Amino acid sequence: MRVVIAPDKFKGSLSAPDVASRLSAGLQSVVADLETTLIPVADGGEGTLDAAVGSGFTRRTATVTGPTGQPVRADFAVRGREAVIEMAAASGLALLPSVIAGGSPDSGTATTATSLGTGELIRAALDLGCRKFILGVGGSANTDGGAGVLQGLGAVLLDAEGIELPGGGAALARLDRIDFSGLDVRLEDSRFTLASDVDNPLLGPSGAASIFAPQKGATPSDVVALDAALTNFVSVLAGEIGVRAEHAAVAPGAGAAGGVGYIAIAALAAARRPGIDVVLEFTELEQRLAGADLVITGEGSLDEQSLLGKTPVGVARAAARAGIPVIAVCGRSTLSQEQLTEAGFRAVHALTDFENNVEKCMAEAGPLLEELGKHIGMHLPVSAARTDTKENVHV
């Protein structure tokens, strides 16, 4: 019998590779001669890098500028001339000093955090010969419209006095012109895909500042100032590259990752695609499902957001196309049985079914997932025949 295990991370507990390996260990401890294929997946945000490495990409590391201007070591992934850049590795909320200390983001970093390191990661991949890029955005600390990405790629942002601007969204209020003379020429031969499910524009009440900046510590007055600064950024950029800068500001996804989606669309000509579609494509999930008897997927919380194209539903749809039953595991589920069935799951198992204490579920997710794997294994049909499995999966 062959089982494909294709989960996302359990946020705050385990990475997707760890989830997959724990489930596999539990299954194999109770089912003789069971073959498991582990395919960590993600929805384009945090965890995309792990999915790439699990699919044959090579993990590389570069020292880049973190969101507060301090150097950080950030990973990216390379396969031939293709690179996967996970923005959170260089410019993520988790890198903020207040978050590292166990607190929340604050107003100071909300207005000054930069995406510079993400641009530097792209440049590091260019140095390795990469010309095809997947930008996995999510978990960003910045609201700078992707201005930092431009700076990381060689552009210089100047005020009216000709002085280079510091990083962060607030400084864009003083932007007067952009010097593109040092922009990396290798970008002309490069193609970008923006992996994002966010469809917000850059500006206004549904924009990057209004919707997402408060999650990064911005106060109401910060939000107003950031939106005005981003508006000025669009105006100045339009003066440099033309009306496509204005069109990009209203494009779905421009507001993703503090506006990095905007600069990806406006300056890098990126094509926006749902993150789960991008990840399932480069992991070659559908091809690797061939011959499987069962698929197990999951994430930390199965909820209404999961139904909007998150990892488990994407995997379930791929399994359905292949005619393979799929079950889900999670830390907790808030969905009704009807919703779960409509999403394509034969069964759903939550860690809270084994342990009522949610904090303990998060702290001991690894051992609990192994126990869950044993439970699933003990309820698998005895026959390893694929047709019988499809008909008789009761786990």
KEMARRO-506949 format. One line per 5 residues: number of its first residue (from 0); their letters; for each residue x, y, z of C-alpha. Coordinates in steps of 0.1 Angstrom, whole numbers, plus 5000, padded with zeros to 4 digits. Each point is the difference from the previous one (the first is absolute). Layout:
NUM	A	X,Y,Z; ...
//
This chain:
0	MRVVI	5000,5000,5000; 5012,5035,4992; 4990,5032,5018; 5009,5035,4988; 5004,5024,5030
5	APDKF	4998,5036,4988; 4993,5024,5029; 5007,5037,5006; 5017,5011,5032; 4982,5001,5034
10	KGSLS	5007,5037,5006; 5017,5005,5033; 5007,4963,5005; 5016,4981,4971; 5012,5006,4965
15	APDVA	4984,4981,4971; 5029,4976,4997; 4998,4992,5037; 4962,4995,4998; 5005,4976,4971
20	SRLSA	5028,4980,5017; 4981,4997,5033; 4969,4987,4983; 5021,4976,4979; 5017,4986,5031
25	GLQSV	4967,4994,5017; 4985,4983,4969; 5030,4977,4994; 5002,4990,5036; 4967,4981,4997
30	VADLE	4997,4991,4963; 5024,4975,4985; 5015,5007,4966; 4984,5034,4998; 5016,5024,4975
35	TTLIP	4997,5037,5008; 5009,5029,4976; 5006,5032,5019; 4992,5032,4981; 5000,5031,5022
40	VADGG	4979,5027,4985; 4989,5036,5007; 4977,5027,4986; 5027,5024,4988; 5008,5016,5034
45	EGTLD	5021,4987,5028; 5010,4964,4994; 5004,5005,4962; 5037,4996,5003; 4997,4967,5019
50	AAVGS	4976,4988,4973; 5026,5009,4973; 5029,4982,5018; 4978,4970,5005; 4994,4999,4962
55	GFTRR	5036,5000,4989; 5011,5036,5003; 5033,5007,5018; 4999,5022,5031; 5024,5030,4997
60	TATVT	5008,5027,5026; 5009,5037,4996; 5006,5028,5025; 4976,5027,4993; 4984,5031,5017
65	GPTGQ	4972,4991,5024; 4968,5020,5004; 5016,5023,5026; 5033,5005,4981; 5020,4974,5019
70	PVRAD	5017,4972,4981; 4982,4966,5000; 5008,4966,4985; 4972,4991,4976; 4994,4969,4980
75	FAVRG	4987,4996,4965; 4997,4971,4976; 5016,4993,4966; 4994,4973,4974; 5018,5007,4967
80	REAVI	4991,5035,4989; 4969,5001,5022; 4999,5016,5035; 4974,5000,5028; 5002,5031,5022
85	EMAAA	4980,4999,5032; 4997,5036,5010; 4995,4993,5037; 5035,4986,5002; 5015,5034,4993
90	SGLAL	4972,5025,5008; 4977,4982,5024; 4981,5009,5031; 5018,4972,5019; 5033,5019,4995
95	LPSVI	4989,5031,5019; 5017,5005,5034; 4967,5003,5019; 4987,4968,4985; 5032,4981,5007
100	AGGSP	4997,5011,5036; 4965,4985,5001; 4980,5032,4996; 4981,5016,4972; 5010,5023,4971
105	DSGTA	5000,5037,5010; 4994,5033,4983; 5037,5008,4996; 5007,4970,4978; 4966,5003,4982
110	TTATS	5011,5032,4983; 5037,4993,4995; 5002,4962,4992; 5015,4994,4965; 4997,4973,4973
115	LGTGE	5037,5007,4990; 5011,4965,5010; 4975,4984,4976; 5016,5020,4971; 5034,4989,5012
120	LIRAA	4989,4964,5000; 4988,5003,4964; 5034,5014,4991; 5018,4971,5018; 4980,4976,4978
125	LDLGC	5009,5021,4969; 5036,4995,5009; 4995,4962,4999; 4986,5002,4965; 4963,4999,5008
130	RKFIL	4976,5018,4976; 4966,4985,5010; 4987,5011,5034; 4971,4990,5022; 4994,5027,5027
135	GVGGS	4982,4984,5029; 4986,5030,5020; 4984,4999,5034; 5009,5008,5036; 5017,5033,4990
140	ANTDG	5010,5026,5025; 5001,5030,4976; 4974,5023,4984; 5024,5016,4975; 4983,4992,4967
145	GAGVL	5030,4978,4991; 5022,5031,4998; 5026,4980,5020; 5000,4973,4974; 5008,5027,4974
150	QGLGA	5029,5012,5021; 5013,4965,5005; 5001,4996,4962; 5020,5032,4995; 4976,5028,4997
155	VLLDA	5006,5032,5021; 4971,5019,5016; 5007,5037,5005; 4983,5029,5017; 4997,5035,4985
160	EGIEL	5036,5008,5013; 5014,4970,4982; 5006,4981,5033; 4993,4963,5000; 4970,4990,5020
165	PGGGA	5002,4976,5030; 4979,4968,4999; 4964,4997,5010; 4966,5012,4987; 4999,5033,5019
170	ALARL	5031,5013,4982; 4982,4997,4967; 4981,5032,5008; 5032,5018,4992; 5008,4982,4968
175	DRIDF	5007,5023,4971; 5016,4978,4974; 5014,4966,4994; 5034,4993,4984; 4998,4968,4980
180	SGLDV	5035,5003,4985; 5013,4973,5023; 4971,4976,4997; 5013,4965,4994; 5000,4995,4962
185	RLEDS	4995,4962,5004; 4964,5007,5009; 4993,5006,4963; 5004,4963,4994; 4981,4989,5030
190	RFTLA	4964,4988,5006; 4981,5003,5032; 4970,4983,5015; 4983,5016,5030; 4986,4972,5021
195	SDVDN	4972,5016,5020; 4964,4996,5008; 4996,5036,5012; 4979,5020,4975; 5002,5034,5017
200	PLLGP	5011,5031,4980; 5029,5021,5013; 4981,5031,5011; 4968,5011,5017; 4977,4983,5026
205	SGAAS	5008,4965,4986; 5036,5007,4995; 5033,4988,5016; 5001,5027,5027; 4963,4999,5010
210	IFAPQ	4995,4963,5001; 5034,4985,5009; 5021,5027,5017; 4981,4998,5033; 5010,4963,5003
215	KGATP	5036,5013,4998; 4996,5024,5029; 4988,5031,4981; 4977,5025,5019; 4971,5017,4982
220	SDVVA	5021,5030,4994; 5028,4978,4986; 4975,4985,4976; 4990,5034,4986; 5037,5010,4997
225	LDAAL	5010,4968,4983; 4972,5001,4975; 5009,5036,4991; 5037,4990,4997; 4991,4971,4977
230	TNFVS	4978,5023,4979; 5030,5022,4995; 5022,4970,4991; 4975,4991,4972; 5000,5035,4987
235	VLAGE	5038,5002,4999; 5004,4966,4985; 4975,5008,4973; 5021,5030,4991; 5030,4977,4995
240	IGVRA	4984,4969,4983; 4967,5012,4987; 4963,4992,5006; 5007,4964,5006; 5010,5011,5036
245	EHAAV	4965,5014,5005; 4983,4970,4984; 5020,4976,5023; 4988,5019,5031; 4964,4989,4994
250	APGAG	5009,4965,4988; 4988,4971,5022; 5029,4989,5022; 5018,5034,5000; 4993,5003,5037
255	AAGGV	5016,4967,5009; 5030,4999,5024; 4999,5037,5008; 4999,5009,4964; 5028,4977,4987
260	GYIAI	4973,4986,4978; 4997,5035,4985; 5037,5003,4990; 5001,4964,4988; 4971,5009,4976
265	AALAA	5011,5035,4991; 5038,4996,4997; 5007,4963,4996; 4970,4992,4977; 4990,4972,5024
270	ARRPG	4970,4978,4992; 4979,4994,5031; 4988,4965,5006; 4983,4983,5030; 5028,4988,5023
275	IDVVL	4987,4965,5003; 4999,4996,4962; 5036,5011,4998; 5012,4977,5027; 4981,4970,4988
280	EFTEL	5015,5006,4966; 5036,5001,5010; 4996,4971,5024; 4985,4980,4972; 4973,4987,5024
285	EQRLA	4976,4988,4974; 5027,4979,4982; 5012,4986,5033; 4965,4989,5010; 5000,4973,4973
290	GADLV	4996,4966,5016; 4991,5013,5034; 4972,4984,5021; 4995,5029,5024; 5009,5036,5004
295	ITGEG	5004,5017,5034; 5002,5038,5001; 4994,5026,5027; 5010,5032,5018; 4999,5014,5035
300	SLDEQ	4964,5014,4998; 4973,4989,4976; 4976,5029,4999; 4982,5023,4976; 5033,5013,4987
305	SLLGK	5009,4965,4990; 4971,4999,4976; 5014,5030,4981; 5028,4981,4983; 5023,4991,5028
310	TPVGV	5022,4969,4998; 4977,4972,5012; 4972,5009,4976; 5025,5003,4971; 5014,4966,5007
315	ARAAA	4965,4985,5004; 4991,5013,4965; 5031,4985,4985; 4993,4967,5017; 4964,5001,4988
320	RAGIP	5011,5005,4964; 5022,4968,5004; 4971,4981,5016; 5019,4995,5033; 4983,5004,5034
325	VIAVC	5014,5027,5022; 4998,5006,5037; 5012,5030,5020; 5018,5005,5033; 5001,5032,5019
330	GRSTL	5005,5015,5034; 4964,5010,5001; 4970,5003,4977; 4972,5026,5001; 4983,4987,4968
335	SQEQL	4967,4981,4999; 4999,4964,4987; 4981,5013,4970; 5028,5025,4992; 5027,4974,5004
340	TEAGF	4981,4975,4978; 4995,5027,4973; 5037,5008,5002; 5008,4964,4990; 5011,4985,5033
345	RAVHA	4990,4964,5008; 5009,5006,5036; 5017,5026,5022; 5020,4994,5032; 5009,5028,5024
350	LTDFE	5026,5000,5027; 4974,5014,5023; 4982,4966,4996; 5029,4985,5019; 5008,5029,5023
355	NNVEK	4976,5026,5011; 5026,5025,5012; 5008,5021,4969; 5033,5013,5014; 5011,4965,5006
360	CMAEA	4990,4991,4965; 5023,5027,4987; 5029,4992,5023; 4998,4962,4994; 4988,5000,4964
365	GPLLE	5027,4976,4989; 4993,4971,5023; 4962,5005,4996; 5003,4999,4962; 5019,4967,5004
370	ELGKH	4971,4987,5021; 4976,5013,4974; 5020,4982,4973; 4997,4967,5020; 4962,5006,5003
375	IGMHL	4997,5005,4962; 5022,4970,4993; 4980,4977,5023; 4968,5008,4980; 5014,4996,4965
380	PVSAA	4986,4970,4981; 5020,4969,5000; 5000,4997,4962; 5027,5020,4983; 4981,4998,4967
385	RTDTK	4995,5035,4988; 4964,4995,4989; 4990,4984,5033; 5017,5029,5018; 4980,5026,4982
390	ENVHV	4968,4982,5009; 5008,4992,5036; 5019,5028,5016; 4983,5006,5033; 5027,5019,5018
//
